[in-house]
């Protein structure tokens, strides 16, 4: 199983999205994709895509889009994909 959270939430100016892996081989290598979306469903930022080893991984979102431009205050969603696992969560950016 995959457990995902972010802290702090609400946040300003950044938040850390943390993944914890369990199951048969929590220390194995796996492919992970982390993306941030706006409430309208548009992709704001591809935060991370690559191989991860170990029992946990953390990615920092600094409140910017893929072009490095600061996004406005509001509600955002993260989506984490790892193998057959997909998790979503809410984040509130307060500037």
N, C-alpha and C positions, 0 to 999 in steps of 0.2 A: 504493500500500500504506500501511497504518497500523501504526505501531509504538507500543506503550504500555508504560510501566513506572511503578513508584512508588519513591520514596526518601524517607527511609530505610525499610528493611524488614528486620527488625522495627522498630516505631516506638513512641514515647511522647513527647509526647501527640498528634503530628500527622504526616501524611505527604503528599507531593505526588505526584499522579498526572499524568504528563506524556505528552502525545500528540505524535507527530511524523508529519507527512503527507508522502507522496511521490507518485509518479505523474506524470501529464501536467501537472497544474496544482497544485503543492504550495502556492502562494500564493493560491489561490482561496478563496471563501467557501463554507462547508459547515455543515450542521446537525450538532450533536454532543450526545449524551446520555450522561451519566456517572452511574451508580448504584452504591450499595454494598449488598451482601447479606450476611446471616449464613449460617453453615454449614447452617442449616435451610432455606435458600432464601427466607426472608422479606426483604422490602425494608427496609433500615435507613435509608437516606437517598438522596434524589434530589440528587446533588451539583451537577449542572449540566445545563441544557437550554437550548440557544440556538445562535445563529449564531456561527461562529468564522472569522476570516480570518487568513491567514499560514501559515507552515510548521510551527508548533507551538502548543500550548496546554497550560497547567498549571492544575490544580484542587487546592485544599487540602482534605483531610479532617481535621477536628479531633477525630475519635473520638466524635462525637455523632450522635444519630439525628435524624429530621425535627422532633422536638419540642425539640431542643437539649439533651437529656439525655445525659450521658456513658454510653457503652456499656461493657460489661465486657471484660476481657482475653479474647483468643481470636483465632481465624482468621476473616477476613472476605474477601469477594471483591468486586472491582470489575468492572463490565461497561461497556464503552464501545461506543456505536453511532454510526456516521458513514456515512451513505449505505448502501451494501450491505456495509460492513465492520462486523464485531462482534468485539471482543477481550475476553477475561476474564483476570484475574490474581488472585493470592493476596496477602493482607496479614496480618501478624501484629501485633496490638496487645498490648503488654506493659505493664501498669500497675504 
